[in-house]
Amino acid sequence: MLSDIFLAYVHVFFILLPALAVAVVALGAARAGLGGAALARAVLWPVGLLSLWGAVAMALSRSGAFMVPATLTDPPIVLFSMFAGALTLWLLATRTQTGQAILAQTDPGLLIAFQIPRVMGAIFLVGWVAGVIPWQFALLAGLGDIWAGYEGYRAWQACAKGAPDARAKVMRANIVGLGDFVVAVLVGITTSEGFAHLMAHETPNIINLHPLAMFPGYFVAIFLAFHFVSLSKLRSPSSVPAAA
């Protein structure tokens, strides 16, 4: 029963998160004045990339390839998927001509609002209550995700209202969100079976088993990419409008 809930939960966000990412790109492309073929290409590229990458990640998750390596010499495939995916999306947004045009016209509040769905990490608390996810990971990663989603919401609201502390709230949301990922990755490794299994020996973590392995193998990378893009946007002094 619980495994069916996990599977359905993952499949919902497997569709929802890429759709939200593409929607942000489409809005920015429309505001940038891209039309016709240029607008179609700007939307189809992320659709194709996220779809292909998602299909590969799902296959790797099912095969068990996202497990924590048994030894230090084994390749950490899950980390490759996480960071390579995030870096690729960030490069497309900040280092290509079309990506730069879209980013220049994308609301910084919308970029940080993408972190609101991070509350999806509450499922880890459900796993802890059910006795299949260790408390060390569930509390730190689950509550950390909820906190990151809340900070994303606060920053989005501040940007929408033109609050004088909007930039500071966007930066805070990025720091909280990135810090949550650092903690979650470290605790995930040390509570899962593998080369650094230091905690939760009686209840090893299942975050790297299918279907929850899609969190570190796919979902985290998309959130990371939006953190990186948001921080790049903040480098522009006028990126967050001040209150009148």
C-alpha positions in Angstrom: 0.0 0.0 0.0 2.7 2.5 1.0 4.8 1.6 -2.0 1.8 2.4 -4.2 1.4 5.8 -2.5 5.1 6.6 -3.1 4.9 5.5 -6.7 1.8 7.7 -7.4 3.3 10.6 -5.6 6.5 10.5 -7.6 4.6 10.2 -10.9 2.5 13.3 -10.1 5.6 15.4 -9.6 7.3 13.7 -12.5 4.7 15.5 -14.7 4.1 18.6 -12.6 7.7 19.9 -12.0 8.8 19.8 -15.7 5.5 21.3 -16.7 6.0 24.2 -14.2 9.6 24.7 -15.5 8.4 24.9 -19.1 5.7 27.3 -18.1 8.3 29.6 -16.5 10.3 29.5 -19.7 7.3 30.1 -21.9 6.2 33.2 -19.9 9.7 34.6 -20.1 9.9 33.9 -23.8 6.6 35.6 -24.4 7.7 38.7 -22.4 11.0 38.7 -24.4 9.0 39.2 -27.5 10.0 35.8 -29.1 7.4 34.8 -31.6 6.7 32.1 -34.1 9.5 29.7 -34.7 11.8 31.3 -32.0 9.1 30.9 -29.3 8.4 27.3 -30.4 12.1 26.4 -30.2 12.5 28.2 -26.8 9.7 26.0 -25.4 10.4 22.7 -27.3 14.1 22.6 -26.2 13.3 22.4 -22.5 10.4 20.0 -23.1 12.6 17.7 -25.1 15.5 17.9 -22.6 13.4 17.4 -19.5 11.4 14.5 -21.1 14.5 12.7 -22.3 16.4 13.2 -19.1 13.3 12.2 -17.0 12.9 9.0 -19.0 16.6 8.1 -18.5 16.4 9.0 -14.8 13.3 6.8 -14.4 15.0 3.9 -16.0 18.1 4.3 -13.8 15.9 4.5 -10.8 14.1 1.3 -11.6 17.4 -0.5 -12.3 18.8 0.5 -8.9 21.6 2.7 -10.4 20.8 5.5 -8.0 21.9 3.6 -5.0 24.7 5.0 -2.8 28.0 3.4 -4.1 29.2 0.4 -2.2 32.8 1.7 -2.3 34.5 5.0 -2.9 35.7 3.8 -6.2 32.2 3.1 -7.6 30.7 5.9 -9.7 28.1 8.0 -7.8 25.6 7.9 -10.7 22.9 9.7 -8.6 25.2 12.6 -8.0 26.1 12.8 -11.6 22.5 13.0 -12.6 21.8 15.6 -9.9 24.6 18.0 -10.7 25.1 17.4 -14.4 21.3 18.0 -14.9 21.3 21.2 -12.8 24.4 22.5 -14.6 23.0 21.8 -18.0 19.8 23.7 -17.3 21.7 26.6 -15.8 24.0 26.9 -18.8 21.1 26.9 -21.2 19.4 29.7 -19.2 22.5 31.9 -18.7 25.0 31.1 -21.5 22.9 30.9 -24.6 21.6 33.9 -26.5 18.0 32.8 -26.3 18.3 31.8 -22.6 19.7 35.2 -21.7 16.9 37.0 -23.6 14.3 34.9 -21.7 16.0 35.3 -18.3 16.2 39.0 -18.7 12.4 39.2 -19.0 11.6 36.5 -16.4 10.2 37.8 -13.1 12.7 37.0 -10.3 9.8 36.3 -8.0 8.6 33.6 -10.4 12.1 32.0 -10.4 12.1 31.7 -6.6 8.5 30.7 -6.5 9.5 27.5 -8.2 10.8 26.4 -4.8 7.3 26.4 -3.3 6.6 22.8 -4.5 9.6 21.8 -2.3 7.0 21.1 0.4 6.6 17.8 -1.5 9.4 16.6 0.8 6.7 16.2 3.5 6.4 12.7 2.1 9.6 11.8 4.0 7.8 12.4 7.2 5.0 10.1 6.1 7.7 7.4 5.5 9.2 8.0 8.9 5.8 7.6 10.6 5.3 4.4 8.6 8.7 3.1 9.8 10.5 2.9 6.4 12.5 6.1 6.4 14.9 6.8 9.3 14.1 9.8 11.5 17.5 11.4 10.9 16.7 11.9 7.2 13.0 12.4 7.5 13.2 15.2 10.0 16.1 17.1 8.5 15.2 16.6 4.8 11.5 16.7 5.2 11.2 19.7 7.4 14.1 21.3 5.5 12.1 21.0 2.3 9.0 22.5 3.9 11.1 25.4 5.2 12.6 25.9 1.7 9.1 26.0 0.2 7.9 28.4 2.7 10.8 30.8 2.2 10.2 30.5 -1.6 6.6 31.6 -1.0 7.7 34.5 1.2 10.2 35.7 -1.3 7.7 35.4 -4.2 5.2 37.5 -2.2 7.8 40.1 -1.4 8.7 40.4 -5.1 5.0 40.6 -6.1 4.4 43.5 -3.7 7.7 45.3 -4.5 8.7 45.1 -0.9 12.0 46.9 0.0 13.4 43.6 1.4 12.4 41.5 -1.6 16.0 41.0 -2.7 17.0 39.9 0.8 14.2 37.5 0.9 15.0 36.0 -2.4 18.6 35.5 -1.3 17.5 34.0 2.0 15.2 31.6 0.1 18.1 30.5 -2.0 20.4 30.0 1.0 17.8 28.0 2.9 17.0 25.9 -0.2 20.6 25.1 -1.1 21.5 24.5 2.6 18.6 22.0 2.8 20.0 20.1 -0.2 23.5 19.9 1.3 22.1 18.5 4.6 19.8 16.1 2.8 22.5 14.7 0.6 24.9 14.2 3.5 22.3 12.6 5.7 21.0 10.6 2.8 24.4 9.1 2.2 25.1 8.3 5.8 21.7 6.7 6.5 21.7 4.6 3.3 23.4 1.3 2.6 26.7 2.0 1.0 30.3 3.1 1.6 29.3 5.7 4.3 26.4 4.0 6.1 27.1 5.5 9.6 23.5 5.9 10.9 20.1 4.1 10.8 21.5 0.6 10.6 18.2 -0.9 11.8 16.1 1.2 9.3 18.3 1.9 6.3 17.1 4.8 4.2 15.1 4.0 1.0 15.6 7.4 -0.6 17.9 5.9 -3.2 15.5 3.0 -4.0 12.8 3.3 -6.7 10.5 5.3 -6.8 11.9 7.7 -4.2 15.2 7.7 -6.0 13.6 10.1 -8.4 14.0 12.8 -5.8 17.8 12.9 -5.8 18.1 11.6 -9.3 15.7 14.0 -11.0 13.6 16.4 -8.9 16.5 17.9 -6.9 18.4 18.8 -10.1 15.5 20.8 -11.4 15.2 22.7 -8.1 18.9 23.2 -8.0 18.9 24.6 -11.5 16.3 27.2 -10.5 18.4 28.1 -7.5 21.4 28.7 -9.7 19.3 30.7 -12.2 17.8 32.8 -9.4 21.2 33.6 -8.1 22.4 34.6 -11.6 19.3 36.9 -11.9 20.2 38.5 -8.6 23.5 39.7 -10.0 21.5 42.3 -11.9 21.0 45.4 -9.6 17.5 46.0 -11.0 16.4 42.4 -11.0 14.0 42.8 -8.0 11.8 45.8 -8.1 11.7 48.0 -5.0 8.6 49.3 -3.5 7.4 52.7 -4.7 
